[in-house]
Amino acid sequence: MRFLITAGGTREYIDPVRFISNASSGRMGYALAAAALKAGHEVTLISAPTALKPPAGAKLVAVESAAEMFAAVKEHFAPCDCLIMAAAVADFTPARPSKTKIKKDGGPRPTLRLKPTPDILRWAGRHKSASQVVVGFALEDRHLRDNAARKMRDKRLDMIVANTPAAINAPASILHIKPVDSDWIEISKSHKTASSRRIIREIERLFRQQ
């Protein structure tokens, strides 16, 4: 299989030196890339900035913003058999980023106006072929399974992986997996290396049934 995997947290620049981002470490996406490679698959890894070293054998596409990630996904989507959107993509970006550094003194306090970023997962769900598998992630602090299942339906996904904010920057976490054709699967607290292998196996099963 040919995997396209996104990882890390995007940066949305306010001015040339400041940006809005999130606490994503990229560990889950990188662990999934390593697991897919170990299983014998091809991997293109679209990564926002992280402190991690890409797994050997992965084709790395480095991006920063949500717009750059969307462009990279669109460029590499058609040939892939599976897209895993493990990246933490910003929901909003500055509507008019400053071209120069915003000064603290010497003027009125700046007002930050935001606009929505492209919904990459929704785009992929609507443009996938009958043979492609699209997998999303959902970070939920309440009603985890209900909210994740709604996201899967709305975005026409083949599988969703849900977790809580406790998973952020943690080497191990509890995951809830919902394939489109079966009930929820709970992965008890385990290292992301092990849980990634389980996710890849479930994707392989779905792909064989396409």
N, C-alpha and C positions, 0 to 999 in steps of 0.2 A: 504494500500500500504506500501511497504518497501522502504524507501528513503535512499540513500547514498549521503551525501552532503559534499563537501569539502569547506574549509574556510581558511582565513588568507593568509599571504605572506610567501613563503618559504625562507629559508636561505641557501646560498651556501657558504661554508666556504673556505676562502683563506688560513688561518692557524688556529690553535686551538682556537683563540680568536677573529678573524675578519671574517666578512662574507659580501656577497653581498645580499641585500634584496630589498624590495620595500615598498611603503607607505600604503599598504593595512591594514585596521584595523580589518578585519574579520567580521564587523558588518552585511554585507549582508548575508553571509553564516549562521551566528548564528541566524539572524532574520528568514531566511528560515527554519532552523531547528525547531525553536519555532513555526512557523506557521504550519508546517507539523504535529508536535506533537499535537497542539491544534485542528487540523482537524481530529485527531484520528489515525494518521499513526505511523508506527515504523520508527525511525531515527537512523542511524549510522553517526556520525559526524567525519570526518577526518580533523583534524585541525593543521595547522602550528601555531607557537607561536603567541598568542594574549594576550591582557589584559582582555579579556572577560571571564565571567563565563558561562560554557556550560548550555544550558537549561535543566531543570530537566526532566529526562526520556530519554534523548539521550544517546546512547552508544558512548563514546568518544574514538577516536583513535588519539593519539598525534604523530605528525611527525615534522621534521624540514626541510629537503631538498626535492627537486623535486623528487629525486630518491626514497626517503622514501615514499613520497606521492603516487608515481606510484605503488610501491610495495603494499601499503595498498589498493589502488583502485582495483588492480588486485585480491587481496585476498578476498575482500568483494563484488566484482561486480556481480558475477553470481547469488546470491540469491536476489539481489535488483530488484525492479520494476522500479525504476527511479534513475538515477545518475544526480545530479546537480553539475557541476563544477564551483562553485563560488569562489574558491581560486585563488589568484594571483600567479601562478606558474612561477618561473624564466625561462626565455628562454635560458639562458646560465649559465654554472657553471665552476669554475676553472678546467682546464685540469689536472693540477698537484698541488693540494693543498699542502702547506708545512706542514710537520709533527711537526715542531717546530715554535715558534713565530718568525715572520720575524722582524729583528732588523732594526731600522732606520739608525744607524751608523755602520761603520765597514765593509762595503762591497758595491758592485755595487747596483744601484737602481734596484729593482725587476721589471721584466716584467710579467704582468698578461696575460696568454693565456687562452682563454675560449673555451669551446666546447658546442654544443647544448644539452639541456636536453631532456628527452623523451617527446613526444607529447602525453600526457595522454588522451586528448579529442579525438584525431584522433584514438588512440588505441581503446577507448570505442566505438566510432562510427562504427568501423569495426568489433567489437566483440559482439555487442549487439544482443540479440535475437529479434524475431519478436514482442514479447510482452513487451520489455523493452523500456523505454523512456529515452533519453539522452539529457540533456539541457546544453548548454554552455553560457558563458558570453563573451562579447566583449567590451573592453574599447577603444574608438576611438575618436581622436581629430579632425577628418575631414572625410567627406563622410561616416558618421556613418552607415546609413542603408545599403548602397552599400557594404561597407567592411564587415559588420556583416553578411549580406545575403550570401556573398561569403564564409565566414568562415563556415556558416551553411551547405552550399552545399558541400564544400571540405571535411568537417569532418563528413558528413552524420548524422547530428544532427536532432532531432525531434523539437527542439525549441532553439532559441537564445535570450538572453536578452542583449541589447546594452545600454551603457551609455557613458558619457564623463568623462574626468579627474576631472570635478567639483564634481563628486560623491565620490571621495576619501576622507575618514574620515568625510564625511558629514552625518548628521542624516537623511536628506531628499534629494531626488534627482528626476530628471525626468528619466523615463525608457522607452525604446522602446522594445516591445516584438514581435517576429516573430515566430508563430507556423508554422510547415511545411505545414499545410493544410489550412491556411487562411492568410489574409493580416496583415500588421503591426498594432499593438495596442500600442497607446501611453498612458502611465500613467503619468498624470500631477504631478508636484512636490509634493511629499508626503513623509511621514516618512517611513523608511524601513520596519517597522512593517506592515503598511498598504499595501505597494507594494508587500511585500512577500506573504501576503494572496492572492493577485490577481494572482501572479505567480503560487502558489500552486493550485488554482482553475483551471487555464488553463492547468496545468499538469494533474490534475484529469480528465479533459475532454478528453485530448489526450489519456490517458491510457484506458479510457472506450471504445475508438474507435479502439484500437489495435486489 
